[in-house]
Amino acid sequence: MMTQTNLAVRSLLELIRNPLLPPIERAAAGRALAEVGDPRPGVGVRPDGVPDIDWVCFAAGEVSYQEGEHIMLPSFCLSRYPVTAAQFQAFVEAEDGFETASWWEGLVSRERTPTDQPCPHANHPRENVSWCAAIAFCRWLSHRLGQTICLPSEQQWERAARGPAGRAYPWGNRYSSGCANLNELPGDVGPYRLGYTAAVGLYPAGDSPEGVCDLIGNVWEWCLNEFWDCDSIELSSGGERVMRGGSWSCAARDLTACSRELDLPDYGYGGVGFRVVGV
């Protein structure tokens, strides 16, 4: 028999992915779903306390990168969603997690306490995350899963965001209103501006061809490599690291899947998160 709670969850799941509803209504449904428990694969934590990652896999091949360049990429798997608040909190609370010194070894900064989460909803992307904290999370998750987990290179990230055809956005070659959690008001790009993060997967029209969500908007996403030297993935380097995708506060008119941003690896602030890659 379907319980009242199960009925509520099913109703909320239908609402958050309904493209006919404006983003503000889907966002409210997403917050309500966080309160009763978001059951979607890849959003929460397994019974053993390990983040449940929903992998989307990409075959090896030639891909478009930046302006007209073509490169070969080996196969890889990318998380469908950015790492959520619930998943990062599992790292914070684990006995072998955030406070374990070995996860921070060799990095330019070791954080003693986790940063605040501006939107404390379990199914929102974790933000205010430094590159160093993201690497520490990846090391912990690698240990827990018994496989190599890391941040994506920006080439891997761009392959996921541009699709096999090398498009300007995950959904096509032109910006389409309502496809991402961005500020559409500057330049009259569209009528939407939430002004905060939203539950992951809330913009189905913006999914990539392979079904990766939130590649544009919601939170900036750290990549593995340095900004000024894309071939450098030395973890101990203090060089500025790449961020891709833009956040809820960014003007939609200024972003494409090729847009690059940078920041220091020990700096994290509102609107900056990450997703993970498995190889």
Secondary structure, DSSP 4 states (H G I P E B T S, - for coil): ---HHHHHHHHHHHHHT-TTS-HHHHHHHHHHHHHH----TTTSB-TTS-B---EEEE--EEEEETTTEEEEE--EEEESSPPBHHHHHHHHHSTTSTT-GGGGTTSS---SSPPP-SS--TTSBP-S--HHHHHHHHHHHHHHHTS-EEPPPHHHHHHHHHTTTT-SBTTBSS--TTSSBSB-TGGGS-S----S---TT--GGG--TT----SSBSSEEEEEEESS-TT---TT--S-EEEES--TTSBGGG--TT-EEEE-TT---TTEE---EE-
